Amino acid sequence: MKTIACKDMGMACDFVAKADTQEEVLMKLAEHGKEVHNMTDADMTPELKEMAIASIKEE
């Protein structure tokens, strides 16, 4: 199981995404970012994606 938390991305938020694959966990994180943190596709830069990938933990 792969996990990533908003806190791992520097946010003051308790959200944690869990999924079987890296792609799924990143998709859940992106959906949460859009819904809760009002992020847009323009906010999802390649650098932010790299940061997210580096923050994924194996559970």
MMTF fields as JSON, N, C-alpha, C and O atoms, coordinates in Angstrom:
{
  "mmtfVersion": "1.0.0",
  "mmtfProducer": "UNKNOWN",
  "numBonds": 235,
  "numAtoms": 236,
  "numGroups": 59,
  "numChains": 1,
  "numModels": 1,
  "chainsPerModel": [1],
  "groupsPerChain": [59],
  "chainIdList": ["A"],
  "bondAtomList": [4, 2, 8, 6, 12, 10, 16, 14, 20, 18, 24, 22, 28, 26, 32, 30, 36, 34, 40, 38, 44, 42, 48, 46, 52, 50, 56, 54, 60, 58, 64, 62, 68, 66, 72, 70, 76, 74, 80, 78, 84, 82, 88, 86, 92, 90, 96, 94, 100, 98, 104, 102, 108, 106, 112, 110, 116, 114, 120, 118, 124, 122, 128, 126, 132, 130, 136, 134, 140, 138, 144, 142, 148, 146, 152, 150, 156, 154, 160, 158, 164, 162, 168, 166, 172, 170, 176, 174, 180, 178, 184, 182, 188, 186, 192, 190, 196, 194, 200, 198, 204, 202, 208, 206, 212, 210, 216, 214, 220, 218, 224, 222, 228, 226, 232, 230],
  "bondOrderList": [1, 1, 1, 1, 1, 1, 1, 1, 1, 1, 1, 1, 1, 1, 1, 1, 1, 1, 1, 1, 1, 1, 1, 1, 1, 1, 1, 1, 1, 1, 1, 1, 1, 1, 1, 1, 1, 1, 1, 1, 1, 1, 1, 1, 1, 1, 1, 1, 1, 1, 1, 1, 1, 1, 1, 1, 1, 1],
  "groupList": [{"groupName": "MET", "atomNameList": ["N", "CA", "C", "O"], "elementList": ["N", "C", "C", "O"], "formalChargeList": [0, 0, 0, 0], "bondAtomList": [1, 0, 2, 1, 3, 2], "bondOrderList": [1, 1, 2], "singleLetterCode": "M", "chemCompType": "L-PEPTIDE LINKING"}, {"groupName": "LYS", "atomNameList": ["N", "CA", "C", "O"], "elementList": ["N", "C", "C", "O"], "formalChargeList": [0, 0, 0, 0], "bondAtomList": [1, 0, 2, 1, 3, 2], "bondOrderList": [1, 1, 2], "singleLetterCode": "K", "chemCompType": "L-PEPTIDE LINKING"}, {"groupName": "THR", "atomNameList": ["N", "CA", "C", "O"], "elementList": ["N", "C", "C", "O"], "formalChargeList": [0, 0, 0, 0], "bondAtomList": [1, 0, 2, 1, 3, 2], "bondOrderList": [1, 1, 2], "singleLetterCode": "T", "chemCompType": "L-PEPTIDE LINKING"}, {"groupName": "ILE", "atomNameList": ["N", "CA", "C", "O"], "elementList": ["N", "C", "C", "O"], "formalChargeList": [0, 0, 0, 0], "bondAtomList": [1, 0, 2, 1, 3, 2], "bondOrderList": [1, 1, 2], "singleLetterCode": "I", "chemCompType": "L-PEPTIDE LINKING"}, {"groupName": "ALA", "atomNameList": ["N", "CA", "C", "O"], "elementList": ["N", "C", "C", "O"], "formalChargeList": [0, 0, 0, 0], "bondAtomList": [1, 0, 2, 1, 3, 2], "bondOrderList": [1, 1, 2], "singleLetterCode": "A", "chemCompType": "L-PEPTIDE LINKING"}, {"groupName": "CYS", "atomNameList": ["N", "CA", "C", "O"], "elementList": ["N", "C", "C", "O"], "formalChargeList": [0, 0, 0, 0], "bondAtomList": [1, 0, 2, 1, 3, 2], "bondOrderList": [1, 1, 2], "singleLetterCode": "C", "chemCompType": "L-PEPTIDE LINKING"}, {"groupName": "ASP", "atomNameList": ["N", "CA", "C", "O"], "elementList": ["N", "C", "C", "O"], "formalChargeList": [0, 0, 0, 0], "bondAtomList": [1, 0, 2, 1, 3, 2], "bondOrderList": [1, 1, 2], "singleLetterCode": "D", "chemCompType": "L-PEPTIDE LINKING"}, {"groupName": "GLY", "atomNameList": ["N", "CA", "C", "O"], "elementList": ["N", "C", "C", "O"], "formalChargeList": [0, 0, 0, 0], "bondAtomList": [1, 0, 2, 1, 3, 2], "bondOrderList": [1, 1, 2], "singleLetterCode": "G", "chemCompType": "PEPTIDE LINKING"}, {"groupName": "PHE", "atomNameList": ["N", "CA", "C", "O"], "elementList": ["N", "C", "C", "O"], "formalChargeList": [0, 0, 0, 0], "bondAtomList": [1, 0, 2, 1, 3, 2], "bondOrderList": [1, 1, 2], "singleLetterCode": "F", "chemCompType": "L-PEPTIDE LINKING"}, {"groupName": "VAL", "atomNameList": ["N", "CA", "C", "O"], "elementList": ["N", "C", "C", "O"], "formalChargeList": [0, 0, 0, 0], "bondAtomList": [1, 0, 2, 1, 3, 2], "bondOrderList": [1, 1, 2], "singleLetterCode": "V", "chemCompType": "L-PEPTIDE LINKING"}, {"groupName": "GLN", "atomNameList": ["N", "CA", "C", "O"], "elementList": ["N", "C", "C", "O"], "formalChargeList": [0, 0, 0, 0], "bondAtomList": [1, 0, 2, 1, 3, 2], "bondOrderList": [1, 1, 2], "singleLetterCode": "Q", "chemCompType": "L-PEPTIDE LINKING"}, {"groupName": "GLU", "atomNameList": ["N", "CA", "C", "O"], "elementList": ["N", "C", "C", "O"], "formalChargeList": [0, 0, 0, 0], "bondAtomList": [1, 0, 2, 1, 3, 2], "bondOrderList": [1, 1, 2], "singleLetterCode": "E", "chemCompType": "L-PEPTIDE LINKING"}, {"groupName": "LEU", "atomNameList": ["N", "CA", "C", "O"], "elementList": ["N", "C", "C", "O"], "formalChargeList": [0, 0, 0, 0], "bondAtomList": [1, 0, 2, 1, 3, 2], "bondOrderList": [1, 1, 2], "singleLetterCode": "L", "chemCompType": "L-PEPTIDE LINKING"}, {"groupName": "HIS", "atomNameList": ["N", "CA", "C", "O"], "elementList": ["N", "C", "C", "O"], "formalChargeList": [0, 0, 0, 0], "bondAtomList": [1, 0, 2, 1, 3, 2], "bondOrderList": [1, 1, 2], "singleLetterCode": "H", "chemCompType": "L-PEPTIDE LINKING"}, {"groupName": "ASN", "atomNameList": ["N", "CA", "C", "O"], "elementList": ["N", "C", "C", "O"], "formalChargeList": [0, 0, 0, 0], "bondAtomList": [1, 0, 2, 1, 3, 2], "bondOrderList": [1, 1, 2], "singleLetterCode": "N", "chemCompType": "L-PEPTIDE LINKING"}, {"groupName": "PRO", "atomNameList": ["N", "CA", "C", "O"], "elementList": ["N", "C", "C", "O"], "formalChargeList": [0, 0, 0, 0], "bondAtomList": [1, 0, 2, 1, 3, 2], "bondOrderList": [1, 1, 2], "singleLetterCode": "P", "chemCompType": "L-PEPTIDE LINKING"}, {"groupName": "SER", "atomNameList": ["N", "CA", "C", "O"], "elementList": ["N", "C", "C", "O"], "formalChargeList": [0, 0, 0, 0], "bondAtomList": [1, 0, 2, 1, 3, 2], "bondOrderList": [1, 1, 2], "singleLetterCode": "S", "chemCompType": "L-PEPTIDE LINKING"}],
  "groupTypeList": [0, 1, 2, 3, 4, 5, 1, 6, 0, 7, 0, 4, 5, 6, 8, 9, 4, 1, 4, 6, 2, 10, 11, 11, 9, 12, 0, 1, 12, 4, 11, 13, 7, 1, 11, 9, 13, 14, 0, 2, 6, 4, 6, 0, 2, 15, 11, 12, 1, 11, 0, 4, 3, 4, 16, 3, 1, 11, 11],
  "groupIdList": [1, 2, 3, 4, 5, 6, 7, 8, 9, 10, 11, 12, 13, 14, 15, 16, 17, 18, 19, 20, 21, 22, 23, 24, 25, 26, 27, 28, 29, 30, 31, 32, 33, 34, 35, 36, 37, 38, 39, 40, 41, 42, 43, 44, 45, 46, 47, 48, 49, 50, 51, 52, 53, 54, 55, 56, 57, 58, 59],
  "secStructList": [7, 3, 3, 3, 3, 4, 4, 4, 4, 6, 7, 1, 7, 7, 7, 3, 3, 3, 3, 1, 1, 2, 2, 2, 2, 2, 2, 2, 2, 2, 2, 2, 2, 2, 2, 2, 2, 7, 7, 7, 4, 4, 4, 7, 7, 2, 2, 2, 2, 2, 2, 2, 2, 2, 2, 7, 3, 3, 7],
  "xCoordList": [0.846, 0.0, 0.889, 1.839, 0.585, 1.32, 0.492, -0.729, 1.166, 0.472, 1.211, 2.422, 0.44, 0.997, 0.057, -1.164, 0.628, -0.166, 0.039, 1.103, -0.976, -0.844, 0.317, 1.04, 0.482, 1.58, 2.927, 3.855, 3.045, 4.282, 4.571, 5.711, 3.524, 3.646, 3.698, 3.61, 3.842, 3.973, 2.664, 2.656, 1.56, 0.246, -0.129, 0.264, -0.885, -1.404, -2.764, -3.809, -2.727, -3.944, -3.701, -2.599, -4.708, -4.567, -4.905, -4.902, -5.197, -5.575, -4.433, -3.273, -4.784, -3.834, -4.475, -5.59, -3.776, -4.247, -3.557, -2.362, -4.321, -3.782, -4.277, -5.443, -3.377, -3.743, -2.691, -1.619, -3.022, -2.105, -0.961, 0.127, -1.211, -0.183, 0.153, -0.615, 1.324, 1.752, 0.769, 0.425, 0.321, -0.599, -1.9, -2.417, -2.432, -3.691, -3.546, -4.418, -2.459, -2.275, -2.07, -2.545, -1.37, -1.199, -2.518, -2.778, -3.357, -4.658, -5.541, -6.231, -5.513, -6.29, -5.791, -6.589, -4.477, -3.904, -4.31, -4.66, -4.263, -4.641, -6.115, -6.465, -6.982, -8.413, -8.647, -9.428, -7.978, -8.102, -7.607, -8.249, -6.48, -5.94, -6.916, -7.062, -7.587, -8.57, -9.796, -10.262, -10.318, -11.561, -11.394, -12.249, -10.314, -10.164, -9.264, -9.517, -8.216, -7.245, -7.369, -6.524, -8.434, -8.733, -7.573, -7.349, -6.84, -5.744, -6.31, -7.356, -5.612, -6.013, -4.984, -3.94, -5.287, -4.328, -3.014, -1.942, -3.099, -1.894, -1.016, 0.199, -1.626, -0.862, -0.083, 0.894, -0.518, 0.09, 1.316, 1.294, 2.357, 3.567, 4.365, 4.174, 5.248, 6.112, 6.94, 7.187, 7.363, 8.13, 7.291, 7.784, 6.03, 5.129, 4.881, 4.828, 4.729, 4.532, 5.771, 5.648, 6.959, 8.192, 8.275, 8.687, 7.88, 7.875, 6.91, 7.222, 5.743, 4.748, 5.277, 5.148, 5.871, 6.408, 7.465, 7.501, 8.321, 9.368, 8.806, 9.457, 7.589, 6.966, 6.143, 5.704, 5.929, 5.127, 5.871, 7.07, 5.115, 5.67, 5.026, 3.873, 5.762, 5.255, 4.793, 5.552, 3.571, 3.014, 2.954, 2.513],
  "yCoordList": [-1.175, 0.0, 1.234, 1.321, 2.172, 3.429, 4.528, 4.569, 5.419, 6.508, 7.821, 7.853, 8.897, 10.244, 11.128, 10.986, 12.035, 12.936, 14.37, 14.723, 15.189, 16.615, 17.217, 18.08, 16.758, 17.268, 17.009, 17.802, 15.904, 15.597, 16.64, 16.811, 17.325, 18.334, 19.752, 20.737, 19.843, 21.14, 21.815, 22.996, 21.092, 21.665, 21.353, 20.322, 22.247, 22.03, 21.343, 21.952, 20.068, 19.314, 17.862, 17.348, 17.195, 15.819, 14.767, 13.574, 15.184, 14.233, 13.267, 13.666, 11.992, 10.959, 10.157, 9.656, 10.036, 9.227, 7.874, 7.79, 6.808, 5.451, 4.758, 4.884, 4.019, 3.276, 2.207, 2.203, 1.307, 0.219, 0.667, 0.093, 1.701, 2.126, 3.602, 4.37, 3.971, 5.371, 6.263, 7.346, 5.815, 6.609, 6.873, 7.99, 5.845, 5.999, 6.96, 7.798, 6.845, 7.702, 9.155, 10.075, 9.369, 10.73, 11.308, 12.498, 10.472, 10.928, 11.341, 12.358, 10.555, 10.89, 12.193, 13.022, 12.368, 13.6, 14.804, 15.855, 14.655, 15.749, 16.11, 17.29, 15.098, 15.354, 16.107, 17.059, 15.687, 16.359, 17.799, 18.717, 18.001, 19.353, 20.268, 21.431, 19.755, 20.553, 20.853, 21.992, 19.83, 19.977, 20.781, 21.604, 20.556, 21.144, 22.382, 23.343, 22.352, 23.443, 24.369, 25.239, 24.173, 25.007, 25.103, 26.147, 24.002, 23.976, 23.779, 23.155, 24.313, 24.149, 23.276, 22.947, 22.904, 22.122, 22.887, 22.283, 24.224, 25.045, 24.961, 25.132, 24.696, 24.556, 23.248, 23.126, 22.275, 20.948, 20.925, 20.295, 21.604, 21.719, 20.417, 19.586, 20.238, 19.058, 18.979, 17.887, 20.12, 20.137, 19.654, 18.919, 20.06, 19.628, 18.122, 17.423, 17.63, 16.192, 15.418, 14.374, 15.92, 15.268, 15.239, 14.238, 16.346, 16.424, 15.385, 14.717, 15.258, 14.289, 12.869, 12.062, 12.559, 11.217, 10.885, 9.772, 11.853, 11.637, 11.45, 10.859, 11.959, 11.897, 10.637, 10.39, 9.843, 8.621, 7.625, 7.391, 7.055, 6.054, 4.698, 4.622, 3.66, 2.285, 1.839, 1.925, 1.372, 0.96, -0.533, -1.066],
  "zCoordList": [0.0, 0.0, 0.0, 0.778, -0.858, -0.933, -0.274, -0.423, 0.459, 1.137, 0.911, 0.695, 0.97, 0.964, 1.762, 1.683, 2.523, 3.357, 2.9, 2.393, 3.081, 2.784, 3.58, 3.083, 4.802, 5.632, 4.971, 5.13, 4.227, 3.503, 2.425, 1.994, 2.004, 0.951, 1.538, 0.805, 2.855, 3.498, 3.858, 4.203, 3.785, 4.094, 5.541, 6.088, 6.145, 7.493, 7.353, 7.581, 6.974, 6.656, 7.044, 6.848, 7.591, 8.052, 6.998, 7.303, 5.764, 4.712, 4.405, 4.303, 4.259, 3.844, 2.72, 2.867, 1.601, 0.483, 0.549, 0.833, 0.284, 0.27, -0.983, -1.356, -1.633, -2.838, -3.101, -2.497, -4.01, -4.346, -5.256, -5.219, -6.079, -7.03, -6.843, -6.263, -7.355, -7.303, -8.053, -7.58, -9.21, -10.02, -9.275, -9.299, -8.614, -7.879, -6.705, -6.477, -5.968, -4.801, -5.242, -4.575, -6.357, -6.864, -7.352, -7.175, -7.965, -8.433, -7.241, -7.3, -6.176, -4.983, -4.357, -3.92, -4.314, -3.77, -4.619, -4.08, -5.936, -6.84, -6.683, -6.651, -6.586, -6.392, -5.09, -5.052, -4.028, -2.734, -2.848, -2.337, -3.51, -3.679, -4.381, -4.005, -5.399, -6.139, -5.278, -5.232, -4.595, -3.841, -2.557, -2.23, -1.831, -0.502, -0.507, 0.219, -1.327, -1.304, -2.514, -2.729, -3.307, -4.473, -5.458, -6.071, -5.6, -6.56, -7.96, -8.139, -8.939, -10.336, -11.042, -10.477, -12.281, -13.058, -13.213, -13.241, -13.314, -13.446, -12.205, -12.294, -11.038, -9.795, -9.748, -9.009, -10.537, -10.523, -11.449, -12.506, -11.046, -11.854, -11.837, -10.95, -12.801, -12.784, -11.493, -10.98, -10.976, -9.727, -8.554, -7.698, -8.51, -7.437, -7.544, -6.532, -8.773, -8.962, -8.511, -7.87, -8.84, -8.396, -6.874, -6.288, -6.236, -4.774, -4.195, -3.208, -4.816, -4.356, -4.5, -3.579, -5.644, -5.868, -4.818, -4.293, -4.518, -3.524, -2.113, -1.251, -1.888, -0.557, -0.319, 0.804, -1.355, -1.227, -0.334, -0.483, 0.589, 1.519, 1.241, 0.816, 1.479, 1.357, 2.744, 3.709, 2.843, 4.135, 4.235, 5.253]
}
